[in-house]
Amino acid sequence: MTLPVDPPRYLAFLGAMAILAATPGPSNLFAIANGMSRGRKAVLLGVAGMNTATLIWYLAAALGLGTLALAFPQAVKLLIVIGALYLVWLAVKSIRSGFAAEGGLGHATVQPGRSAYWDSFLVQIANPKILLFFGAVLPPFLDFRKPLAAQFVLFAAATVILDVTATTAYGFGGAALSRKMTEPRFRRGFSLATAAVLLAAAGLIISRLA
């Protein structure tokens, strides 16, 4: 039986995706603000809104990347290289932020007057982090010699599960994590572990081009 995704490649994706899901970004910061200002029920509505947007992006990527692979195979190879370099850049950024004089998660605001679902949907649909994910991170893990539909289902399932876990955790316990990240020793260890996983994933991606 031929699997739609090679197990090592899928495991590398899970590692990289787990780091991306857990790394503070617009969606996670918004989840913190949403939970603090609206309560636990709003956290769950916000998670649903964000992942609705993620699935829409997956559908668009499935249509666009399949067409691109057929028409411009060299462009796909370029995307793979860009994806590996992007993961390396994230690793360097993680180390720099971990050893910076001050840590912190930044700022996020909740705009009143709309539902938690739609606020979160709008945050994710225009999230620059997710734009980079579909443009640079996902393509290297796809095998364009195999049917793409099954691969997108598996990658989408992993993405949604990890995103739900991360954003729910940030929403329910974000304030505690935020305080923990201000401790220099914890922040440095977290940043080094993050960089190691990202560099390992980048190395696997580059090895696929050999």
VOROLUM-168244 format. One record per residue (C-alpha): y negated, z, x; residue number from 1; residue in one letter. Coordinates in pm, 1 decimal, always signed. Last residue first. Layout:
! residues N
{c2->Y c3->Z c1->X nr->NUM rest->A} .
...
END
This chain:
! residues 210
{c2->-1602.4 c3->-381.8 c1->+1935.9 nr->210 rest->A} .
{c2->-1809.1 c3->-362.6 c1->+1618.4 nr->209 rest->L} .
{c2->-1600.7 c3->-81.9 c1->+1470.2 nr->208 rest->R} .
{c2->-1670.7 c3->+132.3 c1->+1777.0 nr->207 rest->S} .
{c2->-2040.5 c3->+134.6 c1->+1684.1 nr->206 rest->I} .
{c2->-1964.2 c3->+297.3 c1->+1348.7 nr->205 rest->I} .
{c2->-1734.9 c3->+558.4 c1->+1503.2 nr->204 rest->L} .
{c2->-2004.2 c3->+654.5 c1->+1752.3 nr->203 rest->G} .
{c2->-2264.3 c3->+689.5 c1->+1476.3 nr->202 rest->A} .
{c2->-2032.1 c3->+922.8 c1->+1283.0 nr->201 rest->A} .
{c2->-1981.6 c3->+1138.0 c1->+1592.5 nr->200 rest->A} .
{c2->-2357.0 c3->+1143.3 c1->+1651.9 nr->199 rest->L} .
{c2->-2421.8 c3->+1262.8 c1->+1295.7 nr->198 rest->L} .
{c2->-2160.8 c3->+1538.7 c1->+1318.3 nr->197 rest->V} .
{c2->-2296.2 c3->+1665.5 c1->+1651.4 nr->196 rest->A} .
{c2->-2658.3 c3->+1653.8 c1->+1531.7 nr->195 rest->A} .
{c2->-2580.7 c3->+1875.4 c1->+1231.4 nr->194 rest->T} .
{c2->-2399.9 c3->+2130.0 c1->+1446.3 nr->193 rest->A} .
{c2->-2696.4 c3->+2136.4 c1->+1685.0 nr->192 rest->L} .
{c2->-2948.8 c3->+2178.7 c1->+1400.3 nr->191 rest->S} .
{c2->-2753.9 c3->+2463.3 c1->+1236.9 nr->190 rest->F} .
{c2->-2725.1 c3->+2650.0 c1->+1565.2 nr->189 rest->G} .
{c2->-3097.9 c3->+2612.6 c1->+1631.9 nr->188 rest->R} .
{c2->-3194.8 c3->+2722.2 c1->+1279.6 nr->187 rest->R} .
{c2->-2969.5 c3->+3028.8 c1->+1288.5 nr->186 rest->F} .
{c2->-3118.2 c3->+3143.6 c1->+1619.5 nr->185 rest->R} .
{c2->-3478.9 c3->+3074.3 c1->+1515.4 nr->184 rest->P} .
{c2->-3463.6 c3->+3262.4 c1->+1180.7 nr->183 rest->E} .
{c2->-3695.2 c3->+3067.8 c1->+945.2 nr->182 rest->T} .
{c2->-3391.9 c3->+2878.8 c1->+813.6 nr->181 rest->M} .
{c2->-3261.9 c3->+3202.8 c1->+661.3 nr->180 rest->K} .
{c2->-3574.7 c3->+3242.8 c1->+448.8 nr->179 rest->R} .
{c2->-3533.9 c3->+2891.1 c1->+308.1 nr->178 rest->S} .
{c2->-3165.4 c3->+2953.3 c1->+248.0 nr->177 rest->L} .
{c2->-3249.7 c3->+3258.1 c1->+35.5 nr->176 rest->A} .
{c2->-3512.2 c3->+3065.7 c1->-162.5 nr->175 rest->A} .
{c2->-3277.1 c3->+2776.1 c1->-216.2 nr->174 rest->G} .
{c2->-3004.0 c3->+2979.7 c1->-381.2 nr->173 rest->G} .
{c2->-2971.4 c3->+2838.3 c1->-729.7 nr->172 rest->F} .
{c2->-3160.1 c3->+2509.3 c1->-684.3 nr->171 rest->G} .
{c2->-3050.9 c3->+2457.3 c1->-325.8 nr->170 rest->Y} .
{c2->-2688.5 c3->+2522.7 c1->-417.1 nr->169 rest->A} .
{c2->-2714.3 c3->+2291.1 c1->-716.4 nr->168 rest->T} .
{c2->-2876.7 c3->+2023.9 c1->-498.4 nr->167 rest->T} .
{c2->-2604.8 c3->+2051.1 c1->-234.8 nr->166 rest->A} .
{c2->-2298.5 c3->+2059.1 c1->-460.9 nr->165 rest->T} .
{c2->-2426.3 c3->+1784.5 c1->-689.2 nr->164 rest->V} .
{c2->-2515.4 c3->+1572.3 c1->-386.0 nr->163 rest->D} .
{c2->-2170.1 c3->+1622.5 c1->-234.5 nr->162 rest->L} .
{c2->-1991.1 c3->+1529.8 c1->-556.9 nr->161 rest->I} .
{c2->-2226.4 c3->+1236.2 c1->-624.6 nr->160 rest->V} .
{c2->-2189.7 c3->+1094.3 c1->-274.7 nr->159 rest->T} .
{c2->-1812.0 c3->+1131.6 c1->-267.7 nr->158 rest->A} .
{c2->-1773.5 c3->+959.5 c1->-605.0 nr->157 rest->A} .
{c2->-2016.1 c3->+683.6 c1->-502.1 nr->156 rest->A} .
{c2->-1822.7 c3->+620.0 c1->-180.8 nr->155 rest->F} .
{c2->-1492.7 c3->+593.9 c1->-366.9 nr->154 rest->L} .
{c2->-1633.7 c3->+372.7 c1->-643.3 nr->153 rest->V} .
{c2->-1819.7 c3->+158.5 c1->-389.7 nr->152 rest->F} .
{c2->-1499.2 c3->+101.3 c1->-197.3 nr->151 rest->Q} .
{c2->-1309.9 c3->+2.4 c1->-511.8 nr->150 rest->A} .
{c2->-1575.3 c3->-257.2 c1->-598.0 nr->149 rest->A} .
{c2->-1604.9 c3->-394.3 c1->-243.8 nr->148 rest->L} .
{c2->-1272.7 c3->-573.2 c1->-225.1 nr->147 rest->P} .
{c2->-1171.1 c3->-587.3 c1->+143.5 nr->146 rest->K} .
{c2->-1304.3 c3->-799.6 c1->+430.0 nr->145 rest->R} .
{c2->-1651.4 c3->-651.9 c1->+374.7 nr->144 rest->F} .
{c2->-1535.2 c3->-312.8 c1->+500.2 nr->143 rest->D} .
{c2->-1814.0 c3->-72.8 c1->+408.9 nr->142 rest->L} .
{c2->-1897.8 c3->+221.5 c1->+634.5 nr->141 rest->F} .
{c2->-2170.0 c3->+35.4 c1->+823.5 nr->140 rest->P} .
{c2->-2341.0 c3->-62.7 c1->+494.8 nr->139 rest->P} .
{c2->-2394.7 c3->+298.7 c1->+370.0 nr->138 rest->L} .
{c2->-2636.7 c3->+437.9 c1->+629.7 nr->137 rest->V} .
{c2->-2901.8 c3->+166.4 c1->+672.1 nr->136 rest->A} .
{c2->-3034.0 c3->+18.8 c1->+347.9 nr->135 rest->G} .
{c2->-2852.8 c3->+237.8 c1->+98.2 nr->134 rest->F} .
{c2->-2928.8 c3->+560.6 c1->+284.5 nr->133 rest->F} .
{c2->-3277.6 c3->+452.1 c1->+387.3 nr->132 rest->L} .
{c2->-3371.8 c3->+402.2 c1->+22.7 nr->131 rest->L} .
{c2->-3205.6 c3->+733.6 c1->-59.8 nr->130 rest->I} .
{c2->-3428.4 c3->+914.5 c1->+189.1 nr->129 rest->K} .
{c2->-3736.4 c3->+732.7 c1->+62.6 nr->128 rest->P} .
{c2->-3680.6 c3->+897.6 c1->-280.7 nr->127 rest->N} .
{c2->-3825.0 c3->+677.5 c1->-556.0 nr->126 rest->A} .
{c2->-3522.0 c3->+696.0 c1->-788.1 nr->125 rest->I} .
{c2->-3461.5 c3->+1052.7 c1->-674.0 nr->124 rest->Q} .
{c2->-3797.8 c3->+1204.6 c1->-769.9 nr->123 rest->V} .
{c2->-3809.1 c3->+1005.7 c1->-1094.3 nr->122 rest->L} .
{c2->-3465.4 c3->+1132.3 c1->-1199.8 nr->121 rest->F} .
{c2->-3562.8 c3->+1489.6 c1->-1111.1 nr->120 rest->S} .
{c2->-3871.1 c3->+1481.6 c1->-1332.6 nr->119 rest->D} .
{c2->-3667.8 c3->+1309.2 c1->-1603.0 nr->118 rest->W} .
{c2->-3398.3 c3->+1575.4 c1->-1612.9 nr->117 rest->Y} .
{c2->-3634.2 c3->+1871.7 c1->-1570.6 nr->116 rest->A} .
{c2->-3822.6 c3->+1753.4 c1->-1878.0 nr->115 rest->S} .
{c2->-4184.9 c3->+1647.7 c1->-1859.4 nr->114 rest->R} .
{c2->-4508.0 c3->+1840.4 c1->-1917.7 nr->113 rest->G} .
{c2->-4522.7 c3->+2040.6 c1->-1599.1 nr->112 rest->P} .
{c2->-4511.5 c3->+1876.7 c1->-1256.7 nr->111 rest->Q} .
{c2->-4283.5 c3->+2058.3 c1->-1017.6 nr->110 rest->V} .
{c2->-4399.1 c3->+2061.5 c1->-659.2 nr->109 rest->T} .
{c2->-4222.8 c3->+2044.2 c1->-327.9 nr->108 rest->A} .
{c2->-4329.7 c3->+2170.4 c1->+9.3 nr->107 rest->H} .
{c2->-4186.8 c3->+2178.7 c1->+358.4 nr->106 rest->G} .
{c2->-3847.1 c3->+2320.1 c1->+439.4 nr->105 rest->L} .
{c2->-3945.3 c3->+2533.6 c1->+728.7 nr->104 rest->G} .
{c2->-3905.1 c3->+2594.1 c1->+1095.0 nr->103 rest->G} .
{c2->-4175.1 c3->+2689.7 c1->+1340.1 nr->102 rest->E} .
{c2->-4175.2 c3->+2660.7 c1->+1718.9 nr->101 rest->A} .
{c2->-3949.6 c3->+2358.2 c1->+1701.2 nr->100 rest->A} .
{c2->-3596.0 c3->+2393.0 c1->+1836.2 nr->99 rest->F} .
{c2->-3420.9 c3->+2312.6 c1->+1508.9 nr->98 rest->G} .
{c2->-3674.5 c3->+2043.1 c1->+1420.4 nr->97 rest->S} .
{c2->-3618.2 c3->+1864.7 c1->+1750.6 nr->96 rest->R} .
{c2->-3240.7 c3->+1892.7 c1->+1724.7 nr->95 rest->I} .
{c2->-3239.0 c3->+1753.1 c1->+1369.6 nr->94 rest->S} .
{c2->-3474.8 c3->+1469.5 c1->+1464.0 nr->93 rest->K} .
{c2->-3244.7 c3->+1370.3 c1->+1748.7 nr->92 rest->V} .
{c2->-2946.8 c3->+1367.6 c1->+1510.0 nr->91 rest->A} .
{c2->-3144.3 c3->+1173.7 c1->+1248.1 nr->90 rest->L} .
{c2->-3236.0 c3->+915.5 c1->+1512.5 nr->89 rest->W} .
{c2->-2869.0 c3->+882.1 c1->+1607.8 nr->88 rest->V} .
{c2->-2782.7 c3->+830.6 c1->+1240.7 nr->87 rest->L} .
{c2->-3051.3 c3->+562.2 c1->+1217.4 nr->86 rest->Y} .
{c2->-2916.3 c3->+391.2 c1->+1527.7 nr->85 rest->L} .
{c2->-2571.7 c3->+368.6 c1->+1368.0 nr->84 rest->A} .
{c2->-2718.0 c3->+228.9 c1->+1046.6 nr->83 rest->G} .
{c2->-2930.2 c3->-23.7 c1->+1232.2 nr->82 rest->I} .
{c2->-2620.6 c3->-147.2 c1->+1414.2 nr->81 rest->V} .
{c2->-2431.7 c3->-181.9 c1->+1086.5 nr->80 rest->I} .
{c2->-2727.3 c3->-353.0 c1->+921.2 nr->79 rest->L} .
{c2->-2732.1 c3->-607.0 c1->+1204.2 nr->78 rest->L} .
{c2->-2363.4 c3->-672.3 c1->+1149.0 nr->77 rest->K} .
{c2->-2438.9 c3->-731.4 c1->+780.5 nr->76 rest->V} .
{c2->-2714.6 c3->-976.4 c1->+874.2 nr->75 rest->A} .
{c2->-2462.1 c3->-1167.1 c1->+1084.9 nr->74 rest->Q} .
{c2->-2241.1 c3->-1210.4 c1->+776.9 nr->73 rest->P} .
{c2->-2526.4 c3->-1379.5 c1->+583.8 nr->72 rest->F} .
{c2->-2416.1 c3->-1543.2 c1->+258.1 nr->71 rest->A} .
{c2->-2097.0 c3->-1356.3 c1->+176.8 nr->70 rest->L} .
{c2->-2212.4 c3->-1021.9 c1->+309.2 nr->69 rest->A} .
{c2->-2551.6 c3->-1051.1 c1->+138.6 nr->68 rest->L} .
{c2->-2394.6 c3->-1115.1 c1->-200.1 nr->67 rest->T} .
{c2->-2173.8 c3->-809.2 c1->-168.7 nr->66 rest->G} .
{c2->-2467.9 c3->-602.9 c1->-44.5 nr->65 rest->L} .
{c2->-2685.5 c3->-688.3 c1->-344.2 nr->64 rest->G} .
{c2->-2444.0 c3->-625.7 c1->-630.3 nr->63 rest->L} .
{c2->-2292.2 c3->-307.5 c1->-491.9 nr->62 rest->A} .
{c2->-2635.9 c3->-187.2 c1->-379.2 nr->61 rest->A} .
{c2->-2779.8 c3->-221.2 c1->-730.2 nr->60 rest->A} .
{c2->-2486.3 c3->-31.3 c1->-878.4 nr->59 rest->L} .
{c2->-2514.7 c3->+237.9 c1->-612.3 nr->58 rest->Y} .
{c2->-2888.1 c3->+274.5 c1->-675.7 nr->57 rest->W} .
{c2->-2822.0 c3->+327.5 c1->-1047.1 nr->56 rest->I} .
{c2->-2557.8 c3->+585.5 c1->-954.1 nr->55 rest->L} .
{c2->-2812.1 c3->+773.7 c1->-742.4 nr->54 rest->T} .
{c2->-3068.5 c3->+773.1 c1->-1025.9 nr->53 rest->A} .
{c2->-2815.4 c3->+931.1 c1->-1262.5 nr->52 rest->T} .
{c2->-2738.9 c3->+1170.8 c1->-979.5 nr->51 rest->N} .
{c2->-3094.9 c3->+1297.9 c1->-969.8 nr->50 rest->M} .
{c2->-3116.9 c3->+1344.8 c1->-1344.5 nr->49 rest->G} .
{c2->-2789.6 c3->+1535.5 c1->-1367.6 nr->48 rest->A} .
{c2->-2895.0 c3->+1765.8 c1->-1082.7 nr->47 rest->V} .
{c2->-3225.1 c3->+1827.5 c1->-1261.7 nr->46 rest->G} .
{c2->-3050.0 c3->+1922.0 c1->-1584.3 nr->45 rest->L} .
{c2->-2831.2 c3->+2165.4 c1->-1388.0 nr->44 rest->L} .
{c2->-3132.8 c3->+2321.6 c1->-1216.0 nr->43 rest->V} .
{c2->-3320.2 c3->+2339.3 c1->-1548.0 nr->42 rest->A} .
{c2->-3050.3 c3->+2567.2 c1->-1686.9 nr->41 rest->K} .
{c2->-3085.6 c3->+2797.9 c1->-1386.9 nr->40 rest->R} .
{c2->-3459.5 c3->+2863.4 c1->-1421.9 nr->39 rest->G} .
{c2->-3776.9 c3->+2663.2 c1->-1466.7 nr->38 rest->R} .
{c2->-4014.1 c3->+2755.3 c1->-1181.8 nr->37 rest->S} .
{c2->-3773.6 c3->+2869.9 c1->-912.0 nr->36 rest->M} .
{c2->-3501.9 c3->+2624.5 c1->-1004.8 nr->35 rest->G} .
{c2->-3734.6 c3->+2323.7 c1->-1009.9 nr->34 rest->N} .
{c2->-3903.0 c3->+2422.2 c1->-685.0 nr->33 rest->A} .
{c2->-3569.5 c3->+2454.0 c1->-508.5 nr->32 rest->I} .
{c2->-3435.9 c3->+2132.3 c1->-663.9 nr->31 rest->A} .
{c2->-3755.6 c3->+1955.0 c1->-557.2 nr->30 rest->F} .
{c2->-3692.7 c3->+2054.7 c1->-199.3 nr->29 rest->L} .
{c2->-3337.1 c3->+1927.8 c1->-228.0 nr->28 rest->N} .
{c2->-3448.4 c3->+1594.4 c1->-372.1 nr->27 rest->S} .
{c2->-3738.5 c3->+1541.5 c1->-130.8 nr->26 rest->P} .
{c2->-3536.2 c3->+1630.9 c1->+179.8 nr->25 rest->G} .
{c2->-3370.6 c3->+1936.0 c1->+331.1 nr->24 rest->P} .
{c2->-3041.4 c3->+1830.8 c1->+493.7 nr->23 rest->T} .
{c2->-2738.9 c3->+1929.8 c1->+285.6 nr->22 rest->A} .
{c2->-2680.0 c3->+1589.1 c1->+128.4 nr->21 rest->A} .
{c2->-2743.4 c3->+1406.5 c1->+456.4 nr->20 rest->L} .
{c2->-2505.1 c3->+1637.5 c1->+642.7 nr->19 rest->I} .
{c2->-2232.9 c3->+1601.6 c1->+379.7 nr->18 rest->A} .
{c2->-2289.4 c3->+1225.9 c1->+378.8 nr->17 rest->M} .
{c2->-2234.4 c3->+1201.3 c1->+753.5 nr->16 rest->A} .
{c2->-1913.7 c3->+1402.0 c1->+737.9 nr->15 rest->G} .
{c2->-1785.6 c3->+1227.0 c1->+425.8 nr->14 rest->L} .
{c2->-1865.9 c3->+887.8 c1->+580.0 nr->13 rest->F} .
{c2->-1670.7 c3->+976.4 c1->+893.8 nr->12 rest->A} .
{c2->-1378.7 c3->+1083.8 c1->+674.3 nr->11 rest->L} .
{c2->-1396.9 c3->+751.4 c1->+490.3 nr->10 rest->Y} .
{c2->-1392.7 c3->+556.0 c1->+816.0 nr->9 rest->R} .
{c2->-1097.0 c3->+755.6 c1->+944.8 nr->8 rest->P} .
{c2->-912.1 c3->+705.5 c1->+611.5 nr->7 rest->P} .
{c2->-962.8 c3->+324.3 c1->+602.3 nr->6 rest->D} .
{c2->-1116.2 c3->+231.8 c1->+266.3 nr->5 rest->V} .
{c2->-960.5 c3->+19.0 c1->-9.5 nr->4 rest->P} .
{c2->-613.5 c3->+149.4 c1->+87.3 nr->3 rest->L} .
{c2->-337.5 c3->-104.4 c1->+138.8 nr->2 rest->T} .
{c2->+0.0 c3->+0.0 c1->+0.0 nr->1 rest->M} .
END
